[in-house]
């Protein structure tokens, strides 16, 4: 087993590579509040559209602007994989429906989103009014409100800095008019949303429209990343920095996994792409229940993604996407409403991004500390799911292989009696098919877990150093201790899957070899019998 590097080792490694957290992110940087209050998608649509804002034509242009939103600054129009996968997934939802007056659409939207917005300044914390569980339309309305109000003088200064042309007097007059318009758009009594947390269960096309339609230009980078990686079920854990334009940080983890569920019927993911293919796949593994005929079991593909992006440690946005479609109809299903109801009954609201392990009142300001807590809690949850999958698969293969291998070898010693019995040959073929199905399943599971383990190793070696200078180092050290324990457990399960696959391959090859020998012997006997018949005639 590979030994996890300690924080001291990581620090020494990082010093050689000159890797460290940029001190600029630990200071309040100049920020254009006017730009942060504007939708980047709307600015693209306004630039390309000739229709009045809010008209059906403008809404159609807004829809067409999604491809421009998902296209990175260094991408050409002919190669946009991020845009292709988002548009294929959102083919049943449009801005015209989301922002229109169709009551049927509103009533059918699930309450699968949650939003928490807080302001940190001068040692004080203020939170915006909690809205509870939100539909995609409600999430759009909440995010469409100005994120920053501040004082009128601060906004004027920001708007003046954003002006690139005109005389001093015209620039100042324009800034005053812009600020008055901003203050009229929302409730100035609400605090600024310096820290914004967005949690979504089973994200669908409607929620994606709500997020894309309200993200600012600076937040577009992070949103593009989480949408593409989550929909594509990619694996990634690390820290990146946006170098083009205004410098930003991005902390992210994207973890695919499989969940084992016993059920009376297979549950399919209702989210589909333009070809009618479910976003996540489910597989019937009931053949593993050979000791309990009639028990139906399934494994379900799932993904957990989290991206934290900001301009400094005060102003940042955290996105967290989780999936629980496979627990549909189960009381244990993770939903936004469950967190809301538990908070109302217990009097303490927990952060759903942390799987309900840490309260919102902890008021974590530093994005790195919050990211590590979410990473720790969600990876712990994913480890539990992997434990169930690996244990069930390995135990079934082991229990099936030992007696059946012995039985097959015993039958081989019964000479031609077995070789000439069709029922027993069918039984041998059944053994071979079982082994083939088990190998196919292991081929599906093992690469997924291996990619997660590799990403964890890379995170420890290359990205852990960015978290070493966070105030309150004891919390960071505790998080890393918990993460190292989970990493080791995942590695152990990876080895178990590899050993199980090797054992299953050997078992399958032996069965196929013996079945082939039986078929050849039977063919020889048939030829001999045919020859005897011909001679006797």
Beta strands, then each sheet from edge to edge (+ up, - down):
strand 1: 113-121
strand 2: 124-127
strand 3: 195-201
strand 4: 236-242
strand 5: 248-262
strand 6: 282-284
strand 7: 297-310
strand 8: 316-322
sheet 1: 2+ 1- 3+ 8+ 7- 5+ 4-
sheet 2: 2+ 1- 3+ 8+ 7- 6+
end
